[in-house]
């Protein structure tokens, strides 16, 4: 997710984060990164 975001693919990063959060909803670092990317996107 971070790699995609750093490469400028914020939409792709959010898509990956959505799937990853569905697979492992208790991973705090993942959820923090995902939330940060969603906030940056304005969604």
C-alpha positions, -999 to +999 in steps of 0.1 A: +000+000+000+027+025+009+047+016-023+017+024-044+010+056-026+046+068-030+045+059-067+015+082-070-012+056-072-033+067-043-064+050-056-046+017-060-032+020-025-067+025-011-079-005-030-051-027-016-058-013+019-095-021+016-087-058+008-060-060+034-083-046+061-110-071+052-085-099+055-070-087+088-092-061+106-071-063+138-038-051+124-033-017+139-005-005+117-024-014+086-055+003+097-036+035+106-019+035+072-052+028+054-069+056+073-042+080+065-044+072+028-082+076+028-079+109+046-054+122+020-077+112-008-106+131+006-130+101+004 
